[in-house]
C-alpha cells in the first residue's frame, strides 16, 4: 500500500459506493438481529436516572465503540466486558474525543463528540440524538475536549487546514457554536499541498495547550487554547524517509510526555517528547522498526502511570508497548487484525482496542500487559470512547426495520474519514 492509498483509502471509491455489496446486505439483516437480542443485563451495580429533556442514563462504566460498517454503536459494560446494546446511530466516527471524555461523561446531557462527514457532531449520551453539528470545511477531522469540558479543539486537515474551537459545555448558552478559528493555509505544505495539514490534536493535562502534528508541514504546533494562537512551532525532521510527516499524538496524564506517530518511510516511526515545559516540547527519541516498533503506527494511548505507551500498529496487526522513560519498545501485543485506535475504560485500567478486520474488541489489561477478553461487536469497528454513564434500556434497544437500516447505510451522510483499511465510504 502506498502512502497516498493509506491516507486516502476511498479516493477512487465512487463507483464502489454506488453498488450494493453482499457484505452490506448481510450486515443489514445481521444488525437487526443484534439490535433485537443485545442488551443482556451485566453483573455490575447500576442505577438509572432520568432527565426529561435528555433521556435516562444508567450509571455504569461504559465503552462506546463505533461500527463503521453498519453505523451502529456497540455499548460495552466495562466491568463485565460484555455488549449490553447495539443501538443504531445513523452516523459513525473513527476518531471520537476520548482523552478526557470518560470523566466528563457522567450525566444524560453530556455530549459524545464525533467526527462525521465534513465536520464534527455531538450526541447526548442519554438519548444518542444529535445536539450539535459544526461543518469545518474538511472531510478529515480530529477533535479533543479540554480537561474541564469547556472547549472542543478541532483539527480540520485538507482542504481546510484549519483549527476550530467549539463551546463544549452542554450547560452553556452557546453550546455547540464556534468560539474561535485559526486559518493555517498561509503556512503552506510539502509538495503540492496547499497547507500544513493539521492532523489530530491532543491537549496537555493543564488544559492550556493543544498539540497539533502537521502532516504536510513537518512541524509540531503548540496552540494556546484560550487565546487560540500558535505559540510555538517545532520542526520535525525525518530520520528514515524524505519527510518527518508527524500526524497523530497523545499527551500523557502527568503532563510530562507526548507521543507522536509519523507517517514516515515505508513502515512509520514513533517519537517521544518532553513536555515539562508545556509550551516548548522537545523531542527525546525517534523509534523505528529497527527498534522493534510495529508497522504503520497510527494512534496511541498512554497508561495510567504515564510511563507506558501503547501504539496501535495496524501494519503488523499488533499494539506496540513503549517504555516512555527508557525510550524503548518492550513488547508487541498481537490483536489478530487491523486495529487503528483504542480507548481506556473510565478507570484507566483496561485498554479497549477495536479490531476492524475481525469485528471484535480486544481488551488489554494494563497491569498484566496482555489481552484478557475478546468482545464481538458490530461491523467494522473503528473509533471508541468511554463514559461513566450509558443510555437507558429504551435507547439501547432502539433500532429501525432492516429496510430502513439498509437505506441509511447506503446513504452518503453519516460517514467518517478513516485511515488505512476502511469501509466508511467517506471521501475528502
N, C-alpha and C positions, 0 to 999 in steps of 0.2 A: 504494500500500500504506500503510495506517495504521500508527501506532506500535504499536498493540496487535497487529496482524497480523504485524508484523515481529518482535516479542518472542515471540509465542505462535503460530507458524505452524500448529501441529497442534491448537489448542484445540477446533476443531469437526470433527476428522477421524475420529471414532469410526466413522461409517458407512463412510468410505472405507477404513479399515483392515480392515473385515470382508469386503471384496471382494478377489478375486484379480485384479490388474491384468495386462493383456497385457505391459506393460513388465517386471513382476516375473517372469512366466513365462518370457519370453525371456531375462531375466538369469540365471535358474536354469540353463538349458541352456548359455548362453554361458560362465558361470563354470566349469562343469565342463570345458569345452574349454580355458579359460585355465589351469586348475589342471593339466591334463594336459600342456600344451605349454610353460608357463613354466618358468624355471629354467635358461635358457641360461647357459653359463659366461661371466663377464665377463673383461676383459683385465687386471684388477687382480691384484696379487700377494696371495694369500690363504693362510691357514693354519688348519687345522681342529683344534680341541681338544675333548676330551670330558670331561664330569663325570658320573659315574654317576647322581647324584641330580637333575641339572638339564639333562641333554642335552648335545649337541655344538653348538659355535658355530664359525663361520668368521670369522676376524679380517679385517675389511674395513670401511671407512667405508660406512655404510648409512643410508638414509632409509626410514622406515616410514610408509605412507600408509593411512588407514583409509577403506574404501569403504562408505558408509552404505547404499547401495542393495542390497548383497548380503552385508554383514557379512564381507567378506574383507579381507585386508591385502595391499597391493602393496608388495613389498620391492624397493627400488631400490639398485643399486650406485652409490655416489656418485662413483666415478671415471669409469665409462663412461656413467653416466646411462641405464641400461637396467634393466628389471624382471627380476629373477632368480628370482622366485617369487611366487605368489599364494595363500598358504595360507588356509584357512577358519578364522575365529576363533569364530564363533557369537555374536560381540558386536562392537560398533563404538564409535568415540569421535570426538567433534567437537573437544574441547579437551584432548588429552593433555598431560601435563607435558613441556615441550620446552626450557625456558630453559637448564637445566644438564644435562639428560639426556644429550646427546651425549658428554660427557666422563665421565659416571658409568656409562654402559652399555658395559662392556668385558669382561664375563665372563658365563658361561651363566646364573648365578643372578640376575643383575641384573634388576630389575623395570622394565617399562614401565607407567607409571601412566595409567589411562584413566578418563574419566567415562562410566559405564554405568548405565542405569536410574536408580534413586533413590540413587545414591551413587558411589563410586569403586572400581575394581578394579585389581589388579596382575597382570600375566602375566610369567612368567620368559622372558627373551629366548631362552634355549636351547631351550625346549620349546613356548613360546607357550601354556602351560597356566596356569590361574588359580592364583595363590599367595596372594592376599589379597583381601578384599572388605569394605567398610565402607558401611553404609547411613547416609546423612546426614539422612534425612527430607525431602529436597528432590529434585525432578526436574531442577533446573538446578544443575550443579556445575562448578567450575573448580578446578584444583589446580596446585601447583608444588612442586618439590623444592628444598631448600636446597642451596647450592653444594657442601657437603661430603657430601650424600646422606643426612644423618641424619634429617631431618624432611620430611614432606609436609604442606603447609598447604593447606587446602581452604576455598573459599568456597561455601557452600550457600545459594542465593538463596531465593526463596519456595517453599513456605511456611515453611521452617525459619528463615531469617535467622540463620544460624549460621556460626561459624568452627570448624574442626576441625583438630587437629594429630595426625598419624599417624606411628608409627615406620616410617621408610622404609629402614632399614638391613637388607638381607637376611641379614646375619650376626648380627643381634640376636635374643635370645630372645623379645623382644616385637614382632618384626617384624609389621607389618600391624594393630597394635592402636592404638586411640585413646589418646593420651597427654595430651590437653588439649582442652577445648571452651570456646567463648565464645558464649553466647546473647545475641543483639543485638536481640531483638524489642522490648525496652523503649525502644529509641531511636526507634521509630515510623518512619513514612514518609509521603511525599507522598500526598495524596488518601486513598483508602480502603485503601492498602497498610498491612499490619499490622507492618511492619518496614522497615529501611533498604535491603534488597535488596542485600547484598554480592555483587558481580558481578565475577568474575575476581580474580586475585591474582598479583602479581609480586614478586620478592624482590630486595632490594638485594644487590650483589655481595659485601658483607661478611657476608652471611648473618644479620645481626642483626635486620633489619627487613623486614616484609612490607607492601606497599601494596595496599589494597583500595578500588577505586572503588565507591561506594554509589549504585546506580541510583535508588533511591527516596528516599534520604536527602540527595541532592545534596551529598555530602561525599566527601573522600578520607581514609580511615582508615589510620593507621600502627600496626602491631601489632608488639610485641616478641616475637620468635619463641620465646625461651626462657621468659620469664615468661608469655607468651600473654595479654597485656593490651593494651588500647588505650592508646598513649602520646601520640597526637596525632590530632586530627580537624580537617581544614581544610574550611571552607565552600567550595562550588564554585558561584558564582553563574552565571546564564545570560547569554549575550551575544546570542543571536538568537531565543530562544524563551522560554516561560514557566518552564523549569527547566533547570539545568545538566546533569543526567542523565549523570554520568560512569559508564561501565560496563566499560571494558577498559583495560589499561595494560601497559607494558613498561619495565623498568628497564634502563639502559644498562650494558654491561660494565664501563665505567670508574667507575661509581658516582656520576656527576655529573649525570645527566639522567634524567628519567622522561617517557615519552609516555603520554598518556591520551586515549582515544576517548570521545566524548559522543554519546548518542542525543538530540541537541538540535536543535530546529527541524525543518524539512522535509527537510534534507539531511545533518544531523550536523555536528559540529565536532571539532577536534583541539587539545589543549593540550600545551605543553612546560613542564616543571617543572625547577627547580633542586633537586638533592638533595645538594649539597655538605655540608650538614648533614642526614644521612640521616633523622634523627628529626623534622625540621621542613621538609618540602618546600614550595617556593614557586612558584606559577605565574608563568611569564615571558610567555607569549603564547598566544592562542587563534586558531587558524586556521579560516577558514570557506570556503565555496565561492567567495566574492569574492576570496579569496587564491589560488585555483587548486586547492583541495582537492577531491578526488573525492567523490562522494556516498556516504552511509551508511558512514562509517568504522567498522569493527568491531573489528579487532585490528591489531597492529603488531609489527614486529621491528626491531632496531637493528643496524646494520652493525658489522663488526669494529673500525672506527676510532672507534666511539661518537660519530661526527659526522653520520651519515646515518640517517634514519628511513625505514622502508618501511611505509606504512599501507595496509592492504587495504580498498579502497573498492568493494564489490560493486555499489553503486548505479550506478556508471559503468563496470563491468567492467574495472577497472584497479587498479594499485598506485600510490599517490601517494608520491613521493620528497620527503623534507623535509631541508633543511639545519638541523640542530639548533642550531648556534651562531648562525646568522643568523635563525632562526625563520621561514624562508620555504619555499614549495614550489618545487622546482627541476625537477620532471619528473613525468610521468604515464606509466606503463608499461602498455600495452594487453596484457591477458592473454586477451582474446577471450571472456570469460564471467564467471560469478559465482564469485569466489574470496573466501573469508571469513577464512582463516587461512593461515599458512605456517610453515616451519621452516628453520633454517640446517642445512646439512650439517655434519658434525663439524669440518671445517677452517674453518668460518665464512667461506667464500669464495663459496659459491653458496646462493641462497635458493630453496627448493622450494615452489611455490605450487599446491596442488590446485585445479583449476577444476571445480567441482561440476557445472556445466551442460554440460560437454563431455567428461567422463570422461577427463581428462588432467591432467598436472602440467607447469606451466611452470617452467623453470629460469632464474633471473635471476642473472647474473654480477655480483658487486659491483663489480669493477674497471671493467667496461665499462658497467654500468648498463643492460644490455639482456638480452632473452630469448635464450638461447643453445641451448636444447633444449626439445623438447616430447615428453613421455613418455606414451603411452597407458596407462591404469590401469583399475581396476575401476569398478563402477557407483557414480556419485555420490560421488566422493571429497570428504572434508571435512577431518578432522584429520590432523596429521602430526607426527612427532618423528624423532629420529635417534640413532645409536649407533656405537660403534667395532667392534661385532661384530653378527652376524646368525645366525639358526638354521642348523643344518647342513642338507644336502640332503634328508634324510628328512623333516624337518618342513616345509621349503619346498615340497615336492611333495605334502604331505598334502591330502586332500580327502575329501568324502563323496560318495555317489551323488547324482545330480541330484535324486532324490525326497527324500532326507534333507535335502539342501541347501535345497530349496524349502520344506519343512516348517519348518526352522529360521528361515528368513527371514520366514515368515508368522506366527511366534510373537510374543508380546508382549515376551518377555525379550530382553536383549542389545542394546536400542536406546539411543539417546543423544539428548540435547537439542541441537537446532541452532537458530541464529538466522537468520532470513531464509528464502530458498528451501530447502526441506528435505524429504527423503524418509525421514527417520529413523524415523518412526512413533511418536515418543516424545511423551508428554504429561506435564505437571507433576503 
